């Protein structure tokens, strides 16, 4: 074999090896530039678990109990099939609701007319326990999105964002039909 053939083969092999090394090093850098699928960023931003005033189970009192969810992204998030539940297993299921970009929605315990910023569970009893409870938000694939606890089990967010609380299990469950959400499992 001539020196030029060996040199050409050596040069080609060296070039391929160098390209492989550069490609392996450069791939993570170029992959970082491509958007990755991120999970929706919805958080329980506030909980009013102890309605101000007397707990008389009036609709007015029940609607002063609420959980607030905030979309922290710049894109609307479809909450269809998502669930908000308490420690007793009472569950509110969202139906056909899109949370606006950087938007907030309050889920009230009592009856009312659903709007873009307020949803109503149509319950006739309190949901949140005043002493201790946990509000858990799961997506339509049953993955934990966020949770908020208070009382002796308090652990997730700092307490400065939340106000009073109670999701009492009383056997009263709303199984919504035409509503944006429903209680039950």
C-alpha positions as a LaTeX table, in Angstrom:
\begin{tabular}{lrrr}
\hline
Residue & $x$ (\AA) & $y$ (\AA) & $z$ (\AA) \\
\hline
Unk1 & 0.00 & 0.00 & 0.00 \\
Unk2 & 1.17 & 3.42 & $-0.77$ \\
Unk3 & 1.62 & 6.12 & 1.84 \\
Unk4 & $-1.13$ & 8.23 & 0.27 \\
Unk5 & $-3.73$ & 5.43 & 0.67 \\
Unk6 & $-2.75$ & 4.84 & 4.30 \\
Unk7 & $-2.77$ & 8.56 & 4.94 \\
Unk8 & $-6.20$ & 8.95 & 3.32 \\
Unk9 & $-7.58$ & 6.05 & 5.37 \\
Unk10 & $-5.99$ & 7.37 & 8.55 \\
Unk11 & $-7.29$ & 10.84 & 7.83 \\
Unk12 & $-10.81$ & 9.52 & 7.14 \\
Unk13 & $-10.79$ & 7.41 & 10.31 \\
Unk14 & $-9.49$ & 10.32 & 12.36 \\
Unk15 & $-12.14$ & 12.61 & 10.87 \\
Unk16 & $-14.93$ & 10.15 & 11.70 \\
Unk17 & $-13.64$ & 9.70 & 15.25 \\
Unk18 & $-13.39$ & 13.46 & 15.72 \\
Unk19 & $-16.92$ & 13.95 & 14.35 \\
Unk20 & $-18.24$ & 11.30 & 16.74 \\
Unk21 & $-16.57$ & 12.98 & 19.72 \\
Unk22 & $-17.79$ & 16.44 & 18.68 \\
Unk23 & $-21.27$ & 15.07 & 18.02 \\
Unk24 & $-21.42$ & 13.40 & 21.43 \\
Unk25 & $-20.29$ & 16.59 & 23.16 \\
Unk26 & $-22.47$ & 18.91 & 21.05 \\
Unk27 & $-25.66$ & 16.80 & 21.20 \\
Unk28 & $-26.64$ & 17.72 & 24.77 \\
Unk29 & $-26.00$ & 21.39 & 23.99 \\
Unk30 & $-28.19$ & 21.28 & 20.90 \\
Unk31 & $-30.84$ & 19.18 & 22.67 \\
Unk32 & $-31.03$ & 21.84 & 25.39 \\
Unk33 & $-32.15$ & 24.32 & 22.73 \\
Unk34 & $-35.18$ & 22.20 & 21.84 \\
Unk35 & $-38.28$ & 22.67 & 23.96 \\
Unk36 & $-39.01$ & 19.72 & 26.19 \\
Unk37 & $-42.56$ & 18.74 & 27.14 \\
Unk38 & $-43.14$ & 20.25 & 30.55 \\
Unk39 & $-45.97$ & 19.21 & 32.83 \\
Unk40 & $-48.66$ & 21.83 & 33.31 \\
Unk41 & $-47.80$ & 24.17 & 36.15 \\
Unk42 & $-50.96$ & 24.58 & 38.21 \\
Unk43 & $-50.69$ & 25.15 & 41.91 \\
Unk44 & $-53.02$ & 25.43 & 44.86 \\
Unk45 & $-52.37$ & 29.09 & 45.53 \\
Unk46 & $-54.75$ & 29.65 & 48.48 \\
Unk47 & $-57.28$ & 27.83 & 50.62 \\
Unk48 & $-60.10$ & 29.37 & 52.65 \\
Unk49 & $-61.02$ & 26.32 & 54.71 \\
Unk50 & $-62.77$ & 28.08 & 57.59 \\
Unk51 & $-65.49$ & 30.33 & 56.24 \\
Unk52 & $-65.52$ & 33.68 & 58.04 \\
Unk53 & $-68.49$ & 34.13 & 60.34 \\
Unk54 & $-70.88$ & 31.50 & 61.58 \\
Unk55 & $-70.81$ & 28.03 & 59.97 \\
Unk56 & $-74.56$ & 27.74 & 59.39 \\
Unk57 & $-74.43$ & 25.70 & 56.15 \\
Unk58 & $-76.16$ & 28.51 & 54.30 \\
Unk59 & $-75.12$ & 28.89 & 50.68 \\
Unk60 & $-73.56$ & 32.24 & 51.60 \\
Unk61 & $-71.41$ & 30.59 & 54.29 \\
Unk62 & $-70.53$ & 27.57 & 52.09 \\
Unk63 & $-69.31$ & 29.82 & 49.28 \\
Unk64 & $-66.87$ & 31.52 & 51.65 \\
Unk65 & $-65.05$ & 28.16 & 51.72 \\
Unk66 & $-62.89$ & 27.75 & 48.62 \\
Unk67 & $-59.68$ & 26.49 & 47.07 \\
Unk68 & $-57.85$ & 28.70 & 44.61 \\
Unk69 & $-55.81$ & 27.28 & 41.71 \\
Unk70 & $-53.34$ & 29.33 & 39.68 \\
Unk71 & $-51.90$ & 28.58 & 36.24 \\
Unk72 & $-48.28$ & 29.77 & 36.38 \\
Unk73 & $-47.67$ & 29.32 & 32.63 \\
Unk74 & $-48.27$ & 31.50 & 29.56 \\
Unk75 & $-50.58$ & 28.85 & 28.05 \\
Unk76 & $-54.15$ & 27.83 & 28.89 \\
Unk77 & $-54.39$ & 24.46 & 30.65 \\
Unk78 & $-57.28$ & 22.07 & 30.11 \\
Unk79 & $-58.43$ & 20.83 & 33.54 \\
Unk80 & $-61.00$ & 18.40 & 32.11 \\
Unk81 & $-60.85$ & 15.25 & 34.25 \\
Unk82 & $-58.57$ & 16.78 & 36.92 \\
Unk83 & $-59.58$ & 16.13 & 40.53 \\
Unk84 & $-59.45$ & 18.12 & 43.74 \\
Unk85 & $-59.89$ & 16.00 & 46.87 \\
Unk86 & $-59.72$ & 16.08 & 50.65 \\
Unk87 & $-58.30$ & 13.53 & 53.11 \\
Unk88 & $-61.70$ & 11.86 & 53.48 \\
Unk89 & $-61.70$ & 11.01 & 49.78 \\
Unk90 & $-64.37$ & 13.51 & 48.72 \\
Unk91 & $-63.47$ & 14.45 & 45.17 \\
Unk92 & $-64.43$ & 17.29 & 42.87 \\
Unk93 & $-63.83$ & 16.46 & 39.19 \\
Unk94 & $-63.36$ & 19.28 & 36.69 \\
Unk95 & $-65.29$ & 19.02 & 33.46 \\
Unk96 & $-64.74$ & 21.12 & 30.33 \\
Unk97 & $-62.80$ & 23.88 & 32.02 \\
Unk98 & $-59.70$ & 25.68 & 30.68 \\
Unk99 & $-57.63$ & 27.70 & 33.12 \\
Unk100 & $-56.42$ & 30.87 & 31.40 \\
Unk101 & $-52.71$ & 31.67 & 31.10 \\
Unk102 & $-51.50$ & 33.13 & 34.41 \\
Unk103 & $-55.14$ & 32.81 & 35.50 \\
Unk104 & $-56.69$ & 31.90 & 38.82 \\
Unk105 & $-59.93$ & 30.08 & 39.58 \\
Unk106 & $-61.71$ & 29.63 & 42.92 \\
Unk107 & $-63.61$ & 26.43 & 43.58 \\
Unk108 & $-66.38$ & 27.31 & 46.07 \\
Unk109 & $-68.14$ & 24.70 & 48.22 \\
Unk110 & $-71.74$ & 25.92 & 47.79 \\
Unk111 & $-74.05$ & 26.53 & 44.86 \\
Unk112 & $-73.62$ & 29.24 & 42.26 \\
Unk113 & $-73.22$ & 30.11 & 38.60 \\
Unk114 & $-69.87$ & 28.96 & 37.18 \\
Unk115 & $-67.73$ & 31.64 & 35.54 \\
Unk116 & $-64.18$ & 31.77 & 34.19 \\
Unk117 & $-62.87$ & 32.73 & 37.64 \\
Unk118 & $-65.30$ & 30.94 & 39.99 \\
Unk119 & $-66.56$ & 27.36 & 39.99 \\
Unk120 & $-69.13$ & 25.93 & 42.39 \\
Unk121 & $-69.35$ & 22.40 & 43.80 \\
Unk122 & $-73.08$ & 22.67 & 44.56 \\
Unk123 & $-72.66$ & 21.07 & 48.00 \\
Unk124 & $-74.91$ & 21.55 & 51.00 \\
Unk125 & $-72.26$ & 20.83 & 53.65 \\
Unk126 & $-68.76$ & 22.05 & 54.44 \\
Unk127 & $-65.92$ & 20.20 & 52.76 \\
Unk128 & $-62.70$ & 21.36 & 54.43 \\
Unk129 & $-61.89$ & 20.39 & 58.02 \\
Unk130 & $-61.10$ & 23.46 & 60.14 \\
Unk131 & $-58.54$ & 21.66 & 62.32 \\
Unk132 & $-56.47$ & 19.76 & 59.76 \\
Unk133 & $-56.87$ & 18.47 & 56.22 \\
Unk134 & $-55.09$ & 18.26 & 52.89 \\
Unk135 & $-56.31$ & 19.56 & 49.54 \\
Unk136 & $-54.87$ & 17.39 & 46.76 \\
Unk137 & $-54.91$ & 18.26 & 43.06 \\
Unk138 & $-54.39$ & 15.44 & 40.52 \\
Unk139 & $-54.38$ & 15.65 & 36.74 \\
Unk140 & $-56.47$ & 13.53 & 34.37 \\
Unk141 & $-53.79$ & 10.81 & 34.52 \\
Unk142 & $-54.08$ & 10.64 & 38.33 \\
Unk143 & $-50.64$ & 12.23 & 38.80 \\
Unk144 & $-50.13$ & 14.50 & 41.79 \\
Unk145 & $-49.97$ & 18.13 & 40.65 \\
Unk146 & $-50.00$ & 19.90 & 44.03 \\
Unk147 & $-51.28$ & 19.57 & 47.56 \\
Unk148 & $-51.81$ & 21.88 & 50.49 \\
Unk149 & $-52.11$ & 20.82 & 54.14 \\
Unk150 & $-52.96$ & 22.66 & 57.33 \\
Unk151 & $-53.29$ & 21.83 & 61.01 \\
Unk152 & $-51.12$ & 19.15 & 62.58 \\
Unk153 & $-50.29$ & 17.63 & 59.17 \\
Unk154 & $-49.28$ & 20.92 & 57.56 \\
Unk155 & $-46.34$ & 20.37 & 55.21 \\
Unk156 & $-46.43$ & 21.70 & 51.67 \\
Unk157 & $-46.57$ & 25.47 & 51.07 \\
Unk158 & $-45.83$ & 28.09 & 53.68 \\
Unk159 & $-48.85$ & 29.07 & 55.74 \\
Unk160 & $-48.71$ & 32.75 & 54.83 \\
Unk161 & $-50.62$ & 32.20 & 51.57 \\
Unk162 & $-53.61$ & 30.48 & 53.14 \\
Unk163 & $-56.52$ & 31.47 & 55.31 \\
Unk164 & $-58.53$ & 29.36 & 57.79 \\
Unk165 & $-60.05$ & 25.81 & 56.75 \\
Unk166 & $-62.59$ & 22.89 & 56.66 \\
Unk167 & $-63.63$ & 20.09 & 54.27 \\
Unk168 & $-65.90$ & 18.04 & 56.47 \\
Unk169 & $-67.04$ & 14.69 & 55.20 \\
Unk170 & $-70.75$ & 14.52 & 55.71 \\
Unk171 & $-71.79$ & 11.97 & 53.13 \\
Unk172 & $-73.27$ & 14.76 & 50.98 \\
Unk173 & $-71.82$ & 14.41 & 47.50 \\
Unk174 & $-72.73$ & 16.21 & 44.31 \\
Unk175 & $-72.58$ & 14.15 & 41.13 \\
Unk176 & $-72.62$ & 16.88 & 38.53 \\
Unk177 & $-74.11$ & 16.48 & 35.12 \\
Unk178 & $-74.14$ & 19.75 & 33.25 \\
Unk179 & $-71.94$ & 21.52 & 35.78 \\
Unk180 & $-68.26$ & 22.24 & 35.17 \\
Unk181 & $-67.33$ & 19.82 & 37.92 \\
Unk182 & $-68.72$ & 17.18 & 40.21 \\
Unk183 & $-68.13$ & 15.50 & 43.55 \\
Unk184 & $-67.90$ & 11.80 & 43.87 \\
Unk185 & $-65.64$ & 8.97 & 42.88 \\
\hline
\end{tabular}
